Amino acid sequence: MTEQRSDRPLLGLIDRMTADSVETSTLDAKTLMLVRIAALVAVHAPPASYLLNLAAANRAGVDADTARAVLVGIAPVVGTPAVTAAAGNIARALGFAIEMLDMEETGT
C-alpha cells in the first residue's frame, strides 16, 4: 500500500481504497483492475478516474494492449459512444500524467 502524502490526501485515500479492494477481492490484482477499467467505461468516468485506475492497473501488470482489449471486448455491451468517450478520456488522462511528470521534473 502506498503511503499517503499530506499534500495529496485525496490521492492517498483513493490509493488505499484501491489497495483494500485488491486485498479483499478474490480476483487476482490484474483481473480486478481489468474489471475496474470496464466499470469505468460503463459509468462514463472522467479522465481523472482513468488516471488513477490506469496507474494501479499498470502496477498490477496491465499493459496498454490489454486495456485496449478490454475496450474492444465490452464495446458490444456498452456501445460505441461509451467506448469512444472512454478512449478520449484515457487519452486526456495520459496527457495529464505527462503534464504532471513535466511539472515535477521542472519544479513548477
C-alpha positions as CSV (number, residue, x, y, z in Angstrom):
1,M,0.0,0.0,0.0
2,T,1.2,3.5,-0.9
3,E,1.9,5.9,2.0
4,Q,-0.5,8.9,2.0
5,R,1.2,12.2,1.2
6,S,0.0,15.2,3.2
7,D,-0.1,17.4,0.1
8,R,-2.3,14.9,-1.8
9,P,-4.8,13.5,0.8
10,L,-7.4,12.5,-1.8
11,L,-4.9,10.6,-3.9
12,G,-3.7,8.8,-0.8
13,L,-7.3,7.9,0.1
14,I,-8.1,6.5,-3.4
15,D,-4.8,4.6,-3.4
16,R,-5.7,3.0,0.0
17,M,-9.2,2.2,-1.3
18,T,-7.7,0.5,-4.4
19,A,-5.3,-1.5,-2.3
20,D,-8.1,-2.6,0.1
21,S,-10.2,-3.6,-2.9
22,V,-7.3,-5.7,-4.3
23,E,-6.7,-7.3,-0.9
24,T,-10.4,-8.0,-0.2
25,S,-11.4,-9.3,-3.7
26,T,-11.0,-13.0,-4.6
27,L,-9.9,-11.9,-8.0
28,D,-6.2,-11.5,-8.7
29,A,-5.0,-7.9,-8.9
30,K,-4.7,-7.9,-12.7
31,T,-8.1,-9.3,-13.3
32,L,-9.6,-6.9,-10.7
33,M,-8.1,-3.9,-12.5
34,L,-9.4,-5.1,-15.9
35,V,-12.9,-5.3,-14.4
36,R,-12.4,-1.8,-12.9
37,I,-11.5,-0.4,-16.3
38,A,-14.6,-1.9,-17.8
39,A,-16.7,-0.5,-15.0
40,L,-15.2,3.0,-15.6
41,V,-16.4,2.8,-19.2
42,A,-19.8,1.7,-18.1
43,V,-20.2,4.6,-15.7
44,H,-18.8,7.2,-18.1
45,A,-15.9,8.0,-15.8
46,P,-13.9,11.3,-16.2
47,P,-10.3,11.4,-17.1
48,A,-9.1,11.7,-13.5
49,S,-10.7,8.3,-12.7
50,Y,-8.8,6.7,-15.6
51,L,-5.6,8.3,-14.5
52,L,-5.8,6.9,-11.0
53,N,-7.0,3.4,-12.1
54,L,-4.7,3.0,-15.0
55,A,-1.7,3.7,-12.7
56,A,-2.9,1.0,-10.4
57,A,-3.6,-1.3,-13.3
58,N,-0.1,-0.8,-14.6
59,R,1.3,-1.7,-11.2
60,A,-0.8,-4.9,-11.4
61,G,0.7,-5.8,-14.8
62,V,-2.0,-4.4,-17.2
63,D,-0.3,-3.0,-20.3
64,A,-1.8,-0.7,-22.9
65,D,-2.7,-3.5,-25.3
66,T,-4.6,-5.4,-22.6
67,A,-6.5,-2.2,-21.6
68,R,-7.4,-1.7,-25.3
69,A,-8.6,-5.3,-25.5
70,V,-11.0,-4.6,-22.6
71,L,-12.5,-1.7,-24.6
72,V,-12.9,-3.9,-27.7
73,G,-14.4,-6.7,-25.5
74,I,-17.0,-4.5,-23.9
75,A,-18.0,-2.4,-26.9
76,P,-20.9,-4.6,-27.9
77,V,-22.3,-4.3,-24.4
78,V,-21.8,-0.7,-23.5
79,G,-21.9,0.7,-27.1
80,T,-19.6,2.6,-29.4
81,P,-20.3,6.0,-27.9
82,A,-19.3,4.9,-24.5
83,V,-16.1,3.2,-25.7
84,T,-15.2,6.2,-27.9
85,A,-15.7,8.6,-25.0
86,A,-13.6,6.3,-22.8
87,A,-10.8,6.3,-25.3
88,G,-10.8,10.1,-25.3
89,N,-10.9,10.2,-21.5
90,I,-8.0,7.8,-21.3
91,A,-6.0,9.9,-23.8
92,R,-6.7,13.0,-21.7
93,A,-5.7,11.1,-18.5
94,L,-2.4,10.2,-20.1
95,G,-1.9,13.8,-21.2
96,F,-2.5,14.8,-17.6
97,A,0.1,12.3,-16.4
98,I,2.7,13.6,-18.8
99,E,2.0,17.1,-17.8
100,M,2.3,16.2,-14.1
101,L,5.6,14.5,-14.7
102,D,6.9,17.5,-16.6
103,M,5.8,19.7,-13.7
104,E,7.6,17.5,-11.2
105,E,10.8,17.5,-13.3
106,T,10.8,21.2,-13.7
107,G,9.6,22.0,-10.2
108,T,6.7,24.1,-11.4
